[in-house]
Amino acid sequence: MVQLDYTVRTLGAPLQRIPTLALSLCRSHTCAQKRTSIICLFLIVILVFHGLFPMAPSQPRMAVSVKLLAFYQTLFERSCDAVNALASALHTHYDELENALSACWDRVEAEHRECQNVSASDATAPELLIPRERCASILTQRCPACFGGIAFGQDLSEGGDIHVATDGNFHHWHRRSAGDSPHFYDTSYFLPKAQVDTIDHRILRSRKSPPRLHKSLVPHDAIDKCENSYEAADGKKQKSSMDSFDDTGVMALICRHDIPLFFANIDTPGEQQKYAVALIDHLSALLPPRATVVTLYDVGCVLSRSLHQYDILPPTIMKRLRFATTAMHAYGHEWACQLEYNPRMCHGLGLSDGKGTERLWSRLVRLIGIQHSSSVTAIGLEMRTDLGDWIKRRLKRGVGEQGTAAQSMLEECGVPINELCNEWASQRQSQLSIRAHAPACLKKELDTVLALQADLDTSERALQATREMMTKADATDDTLEALDSLERGHQHLMAKVEVLYASLNVHDQFPELKGVNLDFVRTLLLARDIKINIRKRAIGSFFEWDKLDRAVGGAQQALVTKLHQQTRKAISKCQPALMTALRKFNAYCERLEELYDPTYSIPLPMPLPTKLNDLCNDQSLMEDVWITPLTGDVPRWLEDQDIRDGICAMLKRDRCIEEKQRLGLEADNLCRWFGDELSAIELALLTPGTQCIADEIFLVPLRQRQEHLQHLQTHWMSSLAPAARFTSCATDAISLAQKLSGVFEGCPLECINTFPVSYIIPTEDEEAGQEVFFEADHAALKPEDAVLMDILTGGVTGDAGIIIPGTVETRVSAPYHGCPSQVFEPKDIALLASQTALLNDTCINGCAMLLYLEAVQLSRMVEQFAILSTHDLLRIRYNAPHDVLWQNMSWTRYWAKEVWILPIHRPSHVGHWVLCVVHLRSKELHLFDSFVERKPWKVNIKVPWTKLIQDIMKLIARLLGIARQHNHMVHVNIDFDGWVAHPLITEVVQTNGFDCGVWVLAVIAATLHGYHCMGLREEDMHAFQHYLRTLILQIPGSSGDLGKTALVKIQG
């Protein structure tokens, strides 16, 4: 508290000297004074009061500047970035306020938690604290995109509500000899050991009961193979030495944006299931009871089966939980397992891949163990700030590039989507059937015989090579006779093997193969076995290269060392065996084609590529060789390559569509969290007397938090959450805070003259140049109230009062907020009074400026909009000089704005007003046409819009170029690449021929308030036109009075 007080007092002010205190009880000033020095009993308080932190709790001999400690803390957080650590730390330390508050921030959070009576010990029972309809605060603070939603309960088959990933790492150890420090802090990221041990006891207790029968789409044989092929599934395999270390690794749980959520220390030799289950159980306790979760794990198939066979997690969690494997390790699983657990084949998972744990390990690889908790906190905050960039990258590289490639492949294959869906369903049904995995049920004797056959083939080749060599060397008769004897013995063994193979009764094992040539069956089974061997070797090679590339955090950072080169050579030595197996398998495929009889109805295996990169991407590698005949025709998904390619493209396209939908929900969550946080900050700043804000010393960190939110706003803006939307959230947040605090800060209309007006209503008898208005009975209304009542009330019948005709004078608004004066002549005002007149350029430009001035008083965020004139595009069309454009448009400061609003007049026999909203950051044109012509606004088609959009792009390029010539900073590249045009509406909203200008002004008003479109209908245009006329009439007349207006007395 004292330290915060020091920060408030010294913020931006020079330090004061320590005063000399003299205490005396003598009231006479003539007595001689005797000075005695005493020991200060409050030395610690005085030191901190003056910005010095003591080095000892009592009798300190040294004190360090608080600012230096704050800078050191910032440097500590950035120390892992060895290249630019000091520069980054200096930037953070002196950012904005130029006074670091990092040292006191923990204290502020502690006081805040104490005020809310929430202690760290309650983390083990979070279900007692969280609201039942929203995620816990600890989750929303770590990733508002994932956990900031308010609607939960999406079906797991549709992708669920939340995607998380978990994985273990055995390179973060804790030496046993180092011991443990005294307990002084409950970490918010790492689960307590007691909590993990509780899950372990629950697993051991449940496994004592027999496994429960459950329906699994994947055969258990396939999951057993996955379990045997993965080290993560073997909890007993020792991956680290337990002699020197008590913690041998770390288990992490992250969201789909790679933000760390929770960790658990691994204190067993292997990666047991208790760690993943403990993390999932802890996360479930922090979620609403209806929230559904999809967990991506290397051995998600194995863990899913265990949780369904035993009562490890309660049913309330299991019915909301779904597992998938990580996309990076999907090739290590059986093909049947991939059909159900591969995220690229699972409906609803989008582009979630579970790779974020690997990226997290690369961030932590250079850090020592004692820094894990603080480092994870810093990493999480940094990644939360980058959520907007993450969404934009996923939109561009994921949804955009991959979706375009998938669509191109679909067009190339030429197969309708409904046929591909049917073929994919047929493929899943066939390859998930138990009979498709019958090779795993063959007798071991058959594998032994086939292995013996392979050995005899090798012996035969050796005998042939020996005979050739002996013949050339003129061997003796005894030598040749011995060689003949070996060949006769070899032929005898071959005959015995044939008898042994026939005695195994393969046809009895598979009645479907009855009548099939034995040589064909034998070759088919050999191809089946060698493909299994190829798959194991290939997957092992993929894993080795993958681990090597990730050894230092990524493939682009490979170690150029002798050890690294030796490792690469050692891995390369394993490739010849794999290449030999591939060539042998392809030879079997050729042999099968020679022996094939169409009456067998057995699909032939496809040859495999001999390059590792092509082999890794070949889907057929994971498919087993088909050994049973098919009933009916051979399915198209098995023999038609176009169908196979089309299915892959269809799956990729579906995942991209799902990803875009999920990104839209996450953008909504970011906006919602931004508004909630800003409301809390504004409410805290407006209510300094509440229990949460005990003193004004908390204003500094609150202001810092407020500025951080503004900084997040600039980072989080995207095409899914434009700046206008954040502006609207900020406006609503401030209004809510003012309402809750009881403090209302009015927004005076400084640019206009206020006078008592309640309604302005035209009548059928009203002529051009006449104007009427109503005067309230007793009390004068504020102009904004008059406008509101005008909109809500609509019209008043002619019987309400007596109308006295009058005249309207010219209205001239005063320059305000950088905007020039607006002149409205009586003929312009008469157009707004008429129900059928078309608005002219003065009405459009002037009313657009008045709407801007109205909106900017409600929120300063509206200043990011630039209101362009209807004449600006005409100047571009007629190639006006640079100085003319600069003279007419420099006042808008368009180069510093993010959104340009450009009303456009399309000449025709009657004329038509349209609108273009230019978003510079996202390179988007939002186009509005109340008639919604069937021909879209595209540049690549020959319609009248082509020339118009070309003129708009020319306007953007010229204006930005002129700004740069005048030495103004422009953050947008002047190019036409990446620009996209979107229509704001797709249905006709105007049926008459005169309201197009009013519709354009209504869309401008909606845009200024953070919306793309408005909810007005055609019957509401008359009331909105009254509102525009009211804004003009509130401007004083040219003679300084109200003019000869009409007074209408409201009756009753």
Helices and strands as residue ranges (DSSP letters): H 2-10, H 43-49, E 52-54, E 63-65, H 66-77, H 85-93, H 102-115, G 120-124, G 126-128, H 137-142, H 144-147, G 156-158, E 162-169, E 174-175, G 176-178, H 193-207, H 220-229, E 245-247, E 249-255, E 260-266, H 273-285, E 293-296, H 300-309, H 315-318, E 321-324, G 327-332, H 335-341, H 356-364, G 369-371, H 372-385, H 387-393, I 394-402, H 403-413, H 417-431, G 435-441, H 444-472, H 477-503, H 506-509, G 511-513, H 518-549, G 555-557, H 562-573, H 575-595, G 598-600, H 612-616, G 619-622, H 636-639, H 641-686, G 696-698, H 699-716, H 723-741, E 772-775, H 783-793, G 798-800, E 811-812, E 823-824, H 826-833, H 841-858, G 860-864, E 865-867, H 872-877, H 882-889, G 890-892, G 894-896, E 899-906, E 912-919, E 924-928, H 944-965, E 980-983, H 996-1008, G 1018-1020, H 1021-1033, E 1046-1049
